[in-house]
Amino acid sequence: MLHTVSVLPEFMLGAIVAYWTYSYAKPIQIIQELPKWFLIVAYIVSISLILYLPPPYSYIANPLIFTFIMLEQVFAKNSLFKVSAIKGLDYLGKISYGSYMYHSIVIFVVMYFFTQWDLFSWNSLLFKLLFIILSFVLTIGLSYLSFNTIEKYCLNLRNRILNK
């Protein structure tokens, strides 16, 4: 099981990149001007590495790849596509706190029922996909309910108090 110390390199990488992009203009300009052909090659190489690079090499490569994707999505002018253009993704950002809060509970509940119904013993890709999809849908549903019944009310209350 992962714990905080095991993900410290990812946190450090994020802090370094945040400092780097905040403090220096030149690297951002380089990313902004990356040609489309370079981005295509970079994505093909990245996907190949994610799929085929074995541990322990993947432990180093994956955070670097996702850092590249994040920087490309934020700064590149010649992106193949922008994830932010996908409808509904903005709303998932609004309910993301609920997703963060409820995802582990939902996963444990779904795991409990899958264990009770002996679905894990089938060792089928279909049941693994069902587990992932069911956990995702229930987490998003619970996050939606939480946002619309609790969080939105609290955010409005905060705004009214701060605007007085």
GUFI-807536 format. One record per atom (N, C-alpha, C): atom name; x, y, z. Coordinates in Angstrom, 3 decimals. Layout:
residues N
+-------+----------+----------+----------+
! atomo !       c1 !       c2 !       c3 !
+-------+----------+----------+----------+
!    CA !        X !        Y !        Z !
...
+-------+----------+----------+----------+
This chain:
residues 164
+-------+----------+----------+----------+
! atomo !       c1 !       c2 !       c3 !
+-------+----------+----------+----------+
!     N !    0.845 !   -1.184 !    0.000 !
!    CA !    0.000 !    0.000 !    0.000 !
!     C !    0.889 !    1.246 !    0.000 !
!     N !    0.483 !    2.228 !   -0.767 !
!    CA !    1.251 !    3.470 !   -0.843 !
!     C !    1.015 !    4.320 !    0.395 !
!     N !    2.030 !    5.032 !    0.778 !
!    CA !    1.882 !    6.006 !    1.850 !
!     C !    2.565 !    7.285 !    1.410 !
!     N !    2.463 !    8.303 !    2.222 !
!    CA !    2.920 !    9.639 !    1.834 !
!     C !    4.375 !    9.664 !    1.411 !
!     N !    5.235 !    8.961 !    2.129 !
!    CA !    6.661 !    8.995 !    1.823 !
!     C !    6.931 !    8.414 !    0.431 !
!     N !    6.148 !    7.431 !    0.027 !
!    CA !    6.399 !    6.797 !   -1.273 !
!     C !    6.053 !    7.699 !   -2.452 !
!     N !    5.252 !    8.738 !   -2.236 !
!    CA !    4.906 !    9.647 !   -3.326 !
!     C !    5.587 !   11.006 !   -3.187 !
!     N !    6.534 !   11.127 !   -2.282 !
!    CA !    7.258 !   12.387 !   -2.132 !
!     C !    7.975 !   12.827 !   -3.405 !
!     N !    8.570 !   11.917 !   -4.174 !
!    CA !    9.199 !   12.375 !   -5.422 !
!     C !    8.209 !   13.074 !   -6.362 !
!     N !    6.973 !   12.565 !   -6.443 !
!    CA !    5.970 !   13.216 !   -7.291 !
!     C !    5.627 !   14.604 !   -6.756 !
!     N !    5.493 !   14.732 !   -5.431 !
!    CA !    5.231 !   16.048 !   -4.831 !
!     C !    6.386 !   17.000 !   -5.105 !
!     N !    7.604 !   16.511 !   -4.968 !
!    CA !    8.774 !   17.352 !   -5.227 !
!     C !    8.820 !   17.777 !   -6.690 !
!     N !    8.524 !   16.861 !   -7.597 !
!    CA !    8.503 !   17.193 !   -9.013 !
!     C !    7.462 !   18.274 !   -9.290 !
!     N !    6.286 !   18.131 !   -8.690 !
!    CA !    5.245 !   19.142 !   -8.852 !
!     C !    5.676 !   20.497 !   -8.314 !
!     N !    6.347 !   20.494 !   -7.169 !
!    CA !    6.819 !   21.760 !   -6.588 !
!     C !    7.892 !   22.399 !   -7.464 !
!     N !    8.788 !   21.598 !   -7.975 !
!    CA !    9.851 !   22.117 !   -8.849 !
!     C !    9.253 !   22.713 !  -10.118 !
!     N !    8.305 !   21.999 !  -10.728 !
!    CA !    7.681 !   22.492 !  -11.954 !
!     C !    6.887 !   23.766 !  -11.674 !
!     N !    6.170 !   23.807 !  -10.554 !
!    CA !    5.415 !   25.015 !  -10.204 !
!     C !    6.350 !   26.204 !  -10.032 !
!     N !    7.445 !   26.001 !   -9.326 !
!    CA !    8.423 !   27.080 !   -9.127 !
!     C !    9.032 !   27.508 !  -10.459 !
!     N !    9.382 !   26.529 !  -11.263 !
!    CA !   10.015 !   26.765 !  -12.562 !
!     C !    9.110 !   27.579 !  -13.476 !
!     N !    7.829 !   27.197 !  -13.560 !
!    CA !    6.916 !   27.903 !  -14.458 !
!     C !    6.542 !   29.279 !  -13.915 !
!     N !    6.574 !   29.441 !  -12.615 !
!    CA !    6.258 !   30.736 !  -12.014 !
!     C !    7.428 !   31.708 !  -12.105 !
!     N !    8.634 !   31.196 !  -12.040 !
!    CA !    9.819 !   32.051 !  -11.925 !
!     C !   10.508 !   32.369 !  -13.242 !
!     N !   10.339 !   31.544 !  -14.247 !
!    CA !   11.089 !   31.719 !  -15.483 !
!     C !   10.149 !   31.749 !  -16.687 !
!     N !   10.348 !   32.705 !  -17.586 !
!    CA !    9.492 !   32.830 !  -18.769 !
!     C !    9.990 !   31.982 !  -19.934 !
!     N !   11.294 !   31.795 !  -20.062 !
!    CA !   11.875 !   31.103 !  -21.222 !
!     C !   11.367 !   29.664 !  -21.386 !
!     N !   11.342 !   28.848 !  -20.316 !
!    CA !   10.842 !   27.474 !  -20.503 !
!     C !    9.386 !   27.442 !  -20.962 !
!     N !    8.584 !   28.370 !  -20.483 !
!    CA !    7.184 !   28.426 !  -20.898 !
!     C !    7.097 !   28.783 !  -22.375 !
!     N !    7.947 !   29.706 !  -22.813 !
!    CA !    7.960 !   30.081 !  -24.228 !
!     C !    8.345 !   28.901 !  -25.105 !
!     N !    9.295 !   28.103 !  -24.639 !
!    CA !    9.710 !   26.911 !  -25.398 !
!     C !    8.538 !   25.947 !  -25.536 !
!     N !    7.832 !   25.703 !  -24.440 !
!    CA !    6.680 !   24.792 !  -24.466 !
!     C !    5.579 !   25.359 !  -25.362 !
!     N !    5.349 !   26.666 !  -25.281 !
!    CA !    4.306 !   27.290 !  -26.095 !
!     C !    4.560 !   27.101 !  -27.587 !
!     N !    5.807 !   27.099 !  -27.986 !
!    CA !    6.150 !   27.059 !  -29.412 !
!     C !    6.491 !   25.665 !  -29.934 !
!     N !    6.300 !   24.627 !  -29.132 !
!    CA !    6.601 !   23.269 !  -29.617 !
!     C !    5.756 !   22.962 !  -30.845 !
!     N !    6.398 !   22.471 !  -31.915 !
!    CA !    5.624 !   22.177 !  -33.132 !
!     C !    4.719 !   20.957 !  -32.930 !
!     N !    3.672 !   20.916 !  -33.715 !
!    CA !    2.679 !   19.842 !  -33.606 !
!     C !    3.308 !   18.467 !  -33.836 !
!     N !    4.242 !   18.355 !  -34.791 !
!    CA !    4.884 !   17.063 !  -35.065 !
!     C !    5.637 !   16.571 !  -33.838 !
!     N !    6.271 !   17.491 !  -33.096 !
!    CA !    7.006 !   17.106 !  -31.894 !
!     C !    6.040 !   16.572 !  -30.835 !
!     N !    4.898 !   17.238 !  -30.689 !
!    CA !    3.908 !   16.793 !  -29.703 !
!     C !    3.349 !   15.421 !  -30.063 !
!     N !    3.135 !   15.176 !  -31.350 !
!    CA !    2.642 !   13.860 !  -31.782 !
!     C !    3.652 !   12.776 !  -31.428 !
!     N !    4.918 !   13.011 !  -31.761 !
!    CA !    5.971 !   12.041 !  -31.441 !
!     C !    6.078 !   11.853 !  -29.925 !
!     N !    6.014 !   12.947 !  -29.172 !
!    CA !    6.124 !   12.869 !  -27.713 !
!     C !    4.977 !   12.047 !  -27.121 !
!     N !    3.764 !   12.222 !  -27.640 !
!    CA !    2.632 !   11.437 !  -27.132 !
!     C !    2.763 !    9.958 !  -27.495 !
!     N !    3.212 !    9.658 !  -28.702 !
!    CA !    3.393 !    8.263 !  -29.101 !
!     C !    4.441 !    7.589 !  -28.214 !
!     N !    5.561 !    8.265 !  -28.000 !
!    CA !    6.614 !    7.725 !  -27.137 !
!     C !    6.096 !    7.581 !  -25.712 !
!     N !    5.380 !    8.582 !  -25.222 !
!    CA !    4.863 !    8.551 !  -23.853 !
!     C !    3.902 !    7.392 !  -23.644 !
!     N !    2.973 !    7.212 !  -24.568 !
!    CA !    2.004 !    6.111 !  -24.446 !
!     C !    2.727 !    4.767 !  -24.488 !
!     N !    3.709 !    4.647 !  -25.351 !
!    CA !    4.483 !    3.401 !  -25.424 !
!     C !    5.214 !    3.125 !  -24.117 !
!     N !    5.822 !    4.155 !  -23.552 !
!    CA !    6.531 !    3.975 !  -22.285 !
!     C !    5.582 !    3.598 !  -21.153 !
!     N !    4.428 !    4.261 !  -21.095 !
!    CA !    3.458 !    3.949 !  -20.043 !
!     C !    2.995 !    2.497 !  -20.157 !
!     N !    2.765 !    2.039 !  -21.377 !
!    CA !    2.248 !    0.685 !  -21.578 !
!     C !    3.300 !   -0.401 !  -21.398 !
!     N !    4.550 !   -0.121 !  -21.797 !
!    CA !    5.522 !   -1.209 !  -21.890 !
!     C !    6.735 !   -1.100 !  -20.976 !
!     N !    6.931 !    0.026 !  -20.332 !
!    CA !    8.115 !    0.177 !  -19.489 !
!     C !    7.887 !   -0.508 !  -18.142 !
!     N !    8.726 !   -1.484 !  -17.799 !
!    CA !    8.503 !   -2.215 !  -16.542 !
!     C !    9.036 !   -1.427 !  -15.336 !
!     N !    8.521 !   -1.772 !  -14.152 !
!    CA !    9.122 !   -1.199 !  -12.938 !
!     C !   10.550 !   -1.701 !  -12.824 !
!     N !   11.444 !   -1.016 !  -12.239 !
!    CA !   11.343 !    0.262 !  -11.539 !
!     C !   11.465 !    1.465 !  -12.458 !
!     N !   11.716 !    1.227 !  -13.764 !
!    CA !   11.900 !    2.349 !  -14.689 !
!     C !   10.626 !    3.176 !  -14.839 !
!     N !    9.476 !    2.505 !  -14.787 !
!    CA !    8.204 !    3.215 !  -14.926 !
!     C !    7.967 !    4.163 !  -13.749 !
!     N !    8.541 !    3.853 !  -12.584 !
!    CA !    8.367 !    4.732 !  -11.422 !
!     C !    9.023 !    6.091 !  -11.652 !
!     N !   10.024 !    6.116 !  -12.496 !
!    CA !   10.703 !    7.374 !  -12.827 !
!     C !   10.040 !    8.016 !  -14.044 !
!     N !    9.731 !    7.223 !  -15.051 !
!    CA !    9.217 !    7.764 !  -16.313 !
!     C !    7.792 !    8.299 !  -16.199 !
!     N !    6.911 !    7.584 !  -15.515 !
!    CA !    5.504 !    7.986 !  -15.479 !
!     C !    5.286 !    9.385 !  -14.909 !
!     N !    5.874 !    9.748 !  -13.768 !
!    CA !    5.685 !   11.126 !  -13.291 !
!     C !    6.228 !   12.169 !  -14.264 !
!     N !    7.323 !   11.857 !  -14.926 !
!    CA !    7.869 !   12.800 !  -15.914 !
!     C !    6.940 !   12.932 !  -17.116 !
!     N !    6.363 !   11.822 !  -17.541 !
!    CA !    5.425 !   11.846 !  -18.669 !
!     C !    4.190 !   12.671 !  -18.313 !
!     N !    3.635 !   12.429 !  -17.134 !
!    CA !    2.428 !   13.170 !  -16.746 !
!     C !    2.739 !   14.642 !  -16.502 !
!     N !    3.940 !   14.948 !  -16.084 !
!    CA !    4.352 !   16.351 !  -15.958 !
!     C !    4.408 !   17.003 !  -17.331 !
!     N !    4.974 !   16.283 !  -18.307 !
!    CA !    5.002 !   16.794 !  -19.675 !
!     C !    3.585 !   17.038 !  -20.196 !
!     N !    2.686 !   16.085 !  -19.967 !
!    CA !    1.302 !   16.233 !  -20.432 !
!     C !    0.652 !   17.456 !  -19.785 !
!     N !    0.871 !   17.628 !  -18.495 !
!    CA !    0.296 !   18.780 !  -17.801 !
!     C !    0.824 !   20.091 !  -18.382 !
!     N !    2.131 !   20.181 !  -18.571 !
!    CA !    2.727 !   21.396 !  -19.127 !
!     C !    2.239 !   21.645 !  -20.554 !
!     N !    2.154 !   20.583 !  -21.335 !
!    CA !    1.689 !   20.718 !  -22.719 !
!     C !    0.243 !   21.192 !  -22.749 !
!     N !   -0.604 !   20.639 !  -21.894 !
!    CA !   -2.011 !   21.036 !  -21.876 !
!     C !   -2.207 !   22.479 !  -21.424 !
!     N !   -1.374 !   22.933 !  -20.519 !
!    CA !   -1.521 !   24.288 !  -19.994 !
!     C !   -0.911 !   25.330 !  -20.922 !
!     N !    0.275 !   25.057 !  -21.459 !
!    CA !    1.033 !   26.108 !  -22.142 !
!     C !    1.126 !   25.994 !  -23.670 !
!     N !    1.097 !   24.790 !  -24.225 !
!    CA !    1.359 !   24.630 !  -25.662 !
!     C !    0.261 !   25.260 !  -26.518 !
!     N !    0.680 !   26.003 !  -27.520 !
!    CA !   -0.262 !   26.623 !  -28.455 !
!     C !   -0.657 !   25.671 !  -29.573 !
!     N !    0.167 !   24.673 !  -29.837 !
!    CA !   -0.065 !   23.764 !  -30.960 !
!     C !   -0.565 !   22.392 !  -30.507 !
!     N !   -1.278 !   22.333 !  -29.396 !
!    CA !   -1.776 !   21.058 !  -28.889 !
!     C !   -2.658 !   20.361 !  -29.903 !
!     N !   -2.607 !   19.037 !  -29.900 !
!    CA !   -3.488 !   18.256 !  -30.754 !
!     C !   -4.931 !   18.454 !  -30.313 !
!     N !   -5.138 !   18.498 !  -29.026 !
!    CA !   -6.431 !   18.764 !  -28.420 !
!     C !   -6.190 !   19.299 !  -27.020 !
!     N !   -7.171 !   19.982 !  -26.486 !
!    CA !   -7.107 !   20.460 !  -25.106 !
!     C !   -8.165 !   19.701 !  -24.314 !
!     N !   -7.739 !   19.059 !  -23.267 !
!    CA !   -8.665 !   18.308 !  -22.432 !
!     C !   -9.732 !   19.232 !  -21.860 !
!     N !   -9.367 !   20.481 !  -21.617 !
!    CA !  -10.328 !   21.439 !  -21.055 !
!     C !  -11.474 !   21.732 !  -22.014 !
!     N !  -11.350 !   21.367 !  -23.286 !
!    CA !  -12.423 !   21.588 !  -24.259 !
!     C !  -13.519 !   20.529 !  -24.162 !
!     N !  -13.289 !   19.474 !  -23.403 !
!    CA !  -14.286 !   18.412 !  -23.264 !
!     C !  -15.404 !   18.909 !  -22.354 !
!     N !  -16.634 !   18.904 !  -22.884 !
!    CA !  -17.774 !   19.373 !  -22.107 !
!     C !  -17.958 !   18.497 !  -20.869 !
!     N !  -18.299 !   19.115 !  -19.785 !
!    CA !  -18.566 !   18.396 !  -18.552 !
!     C !  -17.345 !   18.249 !  -17.670 !
!     N !  -16.176 !   18.374 !  -18.230 !
!    CA !  -14.963 !   18.234 !  -17.437 !
!     C !  -14.841 !   19.369 !  -16.425 !
!     N !  -15.318 !   20.551 !  -16.817 !
!    CA !  -15.320 !   21.684 !  -15.899 !
!     C !  -16.178 !   21.373 !  -14.673 !
!     N !  -17.320 !   20.731 !  -14.916 !
!    CA !  -18.192 !   20.383 !  -13.793 !
!     C !  -17.539 !   19.341 !  -12.890 !
!     N !  -16.813 !   18.400 !  -13.480 !
!    CA !  -16.094 !   17.424 !  -12.652 !
!     C !  -15.077 !   18.132 !  -11.755 !
!     N !  -14.515 !   19.240 !  -12.243 !
!    CA !  -13.613 !   20.035 !  -11.421 !
!     C !  -14.326 !   20.653 !  -10.240 !
!     N !  -15.579 !   21.060 !  -10.435 !
!    CA !  -16.351 !   21.652 !   -9.337 !
!     C !  -16.658 !   20.632 !   -8.255 !
!     N !  -16.929 !   19.408 !   -8.662 !
!    CA !  -17.291 !   18.386 !   -7.677 !
!     C !  -16.099 !   17.534 !   -7.258 !
!     N !  -14.897 !   17.971 !   -7.625 !
!    CA !  -13.707 !   17.147 !   -7.376 !
!     C !  -13.414 !   16.959 !   -5.893 !
!     N !  -13.774 !   17.932 !   -5.056 !
!    CA !  -13.530 !   17.760 !   -3.621 !
!     C !  -14.340 !   16.583 !   -3.096 !
!     N !  -15.596 !   16.481 !   -3.538 !
!    CA !  -16.415 !   15.342 !   -3.133 !
!     C !  -15.849 !   14.038 !   -3.653 !
!     N !  -15.337 !   14.056 !   -4.881 !
!    CA !  -14.721 !   12.851 !   -5.438 !
!     C !  -13.522 !   12.422 !   -4.593 !
!     N !  -12.733 !   13.413 !   -4.189 !
!    CA !  -11.579 !   13.131 !   -3.339 !
!     C !  -12.021 !   12.556 !   -1.996 !
!     N !  -13.085 !   13.123 !   -1.447 !
!    CA !  -13.539 !   12.700 !   -0.119 !
!     C !  -14.205 !   11.317 !   -0.133 !
!     N !  -14.943 !   11.006 !   -1.186 !
!    CA !  -15.787 !    9.810 !   -1.175 !
!     C !  -15.223 !    8.617 !   -1.943 !
!     N !  -14.188 !    8.827 !   -2.768 !
!    CA !  -13.770 !    7.734 !   -3.650 !
!     C !  -13.327 !    6.491 !   -2.886 !
!     N !  -12.589 !    6.666 !   -1.794 !
!    CA !  -12.110 !    5.465 !   -1.084 !
!     C !  -13.253 !    4.727 !   -0.410 !
!     N !  -14.233 !    5.465 !    0.095 !
!    CA !  -15.396 !    4.820 !    0.720 !
!     C !  -16.158 !    4.016 !   -0.331 !
!     N !  -16.382 !    4.626 !   -1.485 !
!    CA !  -17.110 !    3.947 !   -2.561 !
!     C !  -16.352 !    2.703 !   -3.014 !
!     N !  -15.051 !    2.819 !   -3.184 !
!    CA !  -14.259 !    1.665 !   -3.617 !
!     C !  -14.359 !    0.533 !   -2.601 !
!     N !  -14.286 !    0.850 !   -1.306 !
!    CA !  -14.392 !   -0.199 !   -0.291 !
!     C !  -15.780 !   -0.835 !   -0.278 !
!     N !  -16.828 !   -0.035 !   -0.471 !
!    CA !  -18.191 !   -0.585 !   -0.501 !
!     C !  -18.368 !   -1.493 !   -1.718 !
!     N !  -17.930 !   -1.034 !   -2.887 !
!    CA !  -18.044 !   -1.858 !   -4.089 !
!     C !  -17.208 !   -3.129 !   -3.931 !
!     N !  -16.017 !   -2.993 !   -3.355 !
!    CA !  -15.162 !   -4.164 !   -3.134 !
!     C !  -15.844 !   -5.145 !   -2.179 !
!     N !  -16.496 !   -4.621 !   -1.149 !
!    CA !  -17.203 !   -5.474 !   -0.193 !
!     C !  -18.274 !   -6.302 !   -0.903 !
!     N !  -19.092 !   -5.626 !   -1.727 !
!    CA !  -20.159 !   -6.355 !   -2.422 !
!     C !  -19.601 !   -7.323 !   -3.471 !
!     N !  -18.570 !   -6.940 !   -4.162 !
!    CA !  -17.955 !   -7.859 !   -5.129 !
!     C !  -17.397 !   -9.086 !   -4.408 !
!     N !  -16.853 !   -8.884 !   -3.212 !
!    CA !  -16.334 !  -10.011 !   -2.432 !
!     C !  -17.470 !  -10.881 !   -1.922 !
!     N !  -18.545 !  -10.251 !   -1.434 !
!    CA !  -19.696 !  -10.995 !   -0.930 !
!     C !  -20.343 !  -11.832 !   -2.038 !
!     N !  -20.387 !  -11.303 !   -3.229 !
!    CA !  -21.010 !  -11.999 !   -4.355 !
!     C !  -19.996 !  -12.862 !   -5.114 !
!     N !  -18.783 !  -12.917 !   -4.598 !
!    CA !  -17.719 !  -13.760 !   -5.160 !
!     C !  -17.411 !  -13.430 !   -6.621 !
!     N !  -17.481 !  -12.135 !   -6.954 !
!    CA !  -17.220 !  -11.729 !   -8.332 !
!     C !  -15.729 !  -11.622 !   -8.638 !
!     N !  -14.917 !  -11.414 !   -7.599 !
!    CA !  -13.479 !  -11.311 !   -7.843 !
!     C !  -12.876 !  -12.659 !   -8.208 !
!     N !  -13.472 !  -13.732 !   -7.770 !
!    CA !  -12.910 !  -15.058 !   -8.053 !
!     C !  -13.056 !  -15.411 !   -9.531 !
!     N !  -13.894 !  -14.725 !  -10.251 !
!    CA !  -14.070 !  -14.983 !  -11.670 !
!     C !  -12.836 !  -14.557 !  -12.449 !
!     N !  -12.063 !  -13.625 !  -11.884 !
!    CA !  -10.805 !  -13.165 !  -12.471 !
!     C !  -10.961 !  -12.828 !  -13.953 !
!     N !  -12.035 !  -12.142 !  -14.247 !
!    CA !  -12.350 !  -11.789 !  -15.617 !
!     C !  -12.119 !  -10.297 !  -15.831 !
!     N !  -11.665 !   -9.957 !  -17.000 !
!    CA !  -11.479 !   -8.558 !  -17.360 !
!     C !  -12.807 !   -7.808 !  -17.280 !
!     N !  -13.892 !   -8.472 !  -17.651 !
!    CA !  -15.217 !   -7.859 !  -17.604 !
!     C !  -15.562 !   -7.413 !  -16.184 !
!     N !  -15.296 !   -8.239 !  -15.186 !
!    CA !  -15.622 !   -7.884 !  -13.812 !
!     C !  -14.676 !   -6.830 !  -13.260 !
!     N !  -13.439 !   -6.836 !  -13.727 !
!    CA !  -12.522 !   -5.770 !  -13.321 !
!     C !  -12.979 !   -4.434 !  -13.891 !
!     N !  -13.376 !   -4.431 !  -15.161 !
!    CA !  -13.904 !   -3.211 !  -15.770 !
!     C !  -15.193 !   -2.770 !  -15.091 !
!     N !  -16.056 !   -3.718 !  -14.772 !
!    CA !  -17.303 !   -3.411 !  -14.068 !
!     C !  -17.003 !   -2.776 !  -12.713 !
!     N !  -16.018 !   -3.303 !  -12.013 !
!    CA !  -15.616 !   -2.760 !  -10.718 !
!     C !  -15.155 !   -1.306 !  -10.866 !
!     N !  -14.310 !   -1.040 !  -11.848 !
!    CA !  -13.789 !    0.311 !  -12.070 !
!     C !  -14.910 !    1.265 !  -12.477 !
!     N !  -15.744 !    0.846 !  -13.422 !
!    CA !  -16.826 !    1.709 !  -13.904 !
!     C !  -17.835 !    1.978 !  -12.802 !
!     N !  -18.222 !    0.953 !  -12.074 !
!    CA !  -19.185 !    1.112 !  -10.982 !
!     C !  -18.626 !    2.035 !   -9.892 !
!     N !  -17.377 !    1.850 !   -9.546 !
!    CA !  -16.754 !    2.722 !   -8.536 !
!     C !  -16.722 !    4.165 !   -9.016 !
!     N !  -16.383 !    4.373 !  -10.287 !
!    CA !  -16.319 !    5.726 !  -10.845 !
!     C !  -17.703 !    6.370 !  -10.866 !
!     N !  -18.691 !    5.660 !  -11.374 !
!    CA !  -20.041 !    6.220 !  -11.494 !
!     C !  -20.621 !    6.529 !  -10.114 !
!     N !  -20.462 !    5.627 !   -9.169 !
!    CA !  -20.980 !    5.880 !   -7.821 !
!     C !  -20.253 !    7.039 !   -7.140 !
!     N !  -18.946 !    7.152 !   -7.352 !
!    CA !  -18.193 !    8.272 !   -6.770 !
!     C !  -18.667 !    9.593 !   -7.356 !
!     N !  -18.826 !    9.644 !   -8.672 !
!    CA !  -19.299 !   10.878 !   -9.319 !
!     C !  -20.721 !   11.194 !   -8.860 !
!     N !  -21.574 !   10.194 !   -8.771 !
!    CA !  -22.947 !   10.414 !   -8.299 !
!     C !  -22.993 !   10.950 !   -6.880 !
!     N !  -22.204 !   10.345 !   -6.002 !
!    CA !  -22.151 !   10.807 !   -4.606 !
!     C !  -21.555 !   12.207 !   -4.517 !
!     N !  -20.571 !   12.488 !   -5.325 !
!    CA !  -19.959 !   13.817 !   -5.361 !
!     C !  -20.961 !   14.856 !   -5.859 !
!     N !  -21.736 !   14.488 !   -6.864 !
!    CA !  -22.781 !   15.374 !   -7.393 !
!     C !  -23.796 !   15.711 !   -6.297 !
!     N !  -24.276 !   14.675 !   -5.599 !
!    CA !  -25.243 !   14.897 !   -4.512 !
!     C !  -24.643 !   15.769 !   -3.412 !
!     N !  -23.420 !   15.481 !   -3.039 !
!    CA !  -22.753 !   16.254 !   -1.995 !
!     C !  -22.584 !   17.708 !   -2.411 !
!     N !  -22.173 !   17.925 !   -3.659 !
!    CA !  -21.969 !   19.299 !   -4.126 !
!     C !  -23.277 !   20.075 !   -4.120 !
!     N !  -24.347 !   19.458 !   -4.604 !
!    CA !  -25.619 !   20.173 !   -4.724 !
!     C !  -26.391 !   20.299 !   -3.421 !
!     N !  -26.108 !   19.459 !   -2.434 !
!    CA !  -26.842 !   19.551 !   -1.169 !
!     C !  -26.045 !   20.205 !   -0.048 !
!     N !  -24.724 !   20.087 !   -0.069 !
!    CA !  -23.917 !   20.604 !    1.035 !
!     C !  -22.939 !   21.680 !    0.573 !
!     N !  -22.087 !   21.323 !   -0.381 !
!    CA !  -20.977 !   22.210 !   -0.754 !
!     C !  -21.456 !   23.523 !   -1.371 !
!     N !  -22.415 !   23.460 !   -2.283 !
!    CA !  -22.895 !   24.683 !   -2.937 !
!     C !  -23.495 !   25.630 !   -1.896 !
!     N !  -24.250 !   25.072 !   -0.956 !
!    CA !  -24.849 !   25.878 !    0.111 !
!     C !  -23.748 !   26.535 !    0.952 !
!     N !  -22.746 !   25.774 !    1.320 !
!    CA !  -21.644 !   26.320 !    2.135 !
!     C !  -20.851 !   27.381 !    1.376 !
!     N !  -20.621 !   27.162 !    0.090 !
!    CA !  -19.905 !   28.156 !   -0.712 !
!     C !  -20.707 !   29.453 !   -0.825 !
!     N !  -22.028 !   29.350 !   -1.026 !
!    CA !  -22.874 !   30.542 !   -1.078 !
!     C !  -22.893 !   31.264 !    0.267 !
!     N !  -22.958 !   30.493 !    1.349 !
!    CA !  -22.932 !   31.083 !    2.685 !
!     C !  -21.610 !   31.811 !    2.918 !
!     N !  -20.522 !   31.201 !    2.522 !
!    CA !  -19.212 !   31.841 !    2.660 !
!     C !  -19.165 !   33.163 !    1.901 !
!     N !  -19.685 !   33.150 !    0.670 !
!    CA !  -19.681 !   34.377 !   -0.139 !
!     C !  -20.541 !   35.463 !    0.496 !
!     N !  -21.686 !   35.071 !    1.056 !
!    CA !  -22.529 !   36.087 !    1.705 !
!     C !  -21.847 !   36.673 !    2.933 !
!     N !  -21.167 !   35.828 !    3.699 !
!    CA !  -20.472 !   36.323 !    4.904 !
!     C !  -19.315 !   37.213 !    4.527 !
!     N !  -18.541 !   36.829 !    3.526 !
!    CA !  -17.379 !   37.619 !    3.126 !
!     C !  -17.763 !   38.923 !    2.443 !
!     N !  -18.941 !   38.986 !    1.798 !
!    CA !  -19.361 !   40.201 !    1.104 !
!     C !  -20.049 !   41.197 !    2.008 !
!     N !  -20.234 !   40.882 !    3.253 !
!    CA !  -20.873 !   41.831 !    4.185 !
!     C !  -19.915 !   42.873 !    4.647 !
+-------+----------+----------+----------+
